[in-house]
Amino acid sequence: MPLLKVRILTIILVIVSLLTRALAGRIHFKLHYDDLDEVSRATVWKNCLGSGPSDLARPNFSDEEIKSLAKLKLNGRQVSTPLHASF
C-alpha cells in the first residue's frame, strides 16, 4: 500500500478513535444495531471513499485494499463521519 494511503488511513483511524470517545460521553441513549458483516463494511467503505465534492481528487483504492479495510470492525458511522469531515 503506498505511503500516502497508509498516512490517510492512519489519520482516519485516529480521528475515529477520538470522535468515538468524545461523543460517547455526550450520548444519553444508544440504539443497538447488529454488527455489519465484512461485505456490508466493504460497501460502506466504497460508498464513503467515492463520495464528496466532484472537484476533489480522491485516492483510488483497489478491491484488495477495500477488503483489507472491511476487516476492521467499524460501523458505518465510524467510517463515514471522519471521511465526510475530511471533505
ABEGO torsion letter per residue (X at the ends): XBAAAAAAAAAAAAAAAAAAAAAAAABABBBBBBBBBAAAAAAAAAAAAABEBAABBBBBBBAAAAAAAAABBBBAAAAAAAAAAAX
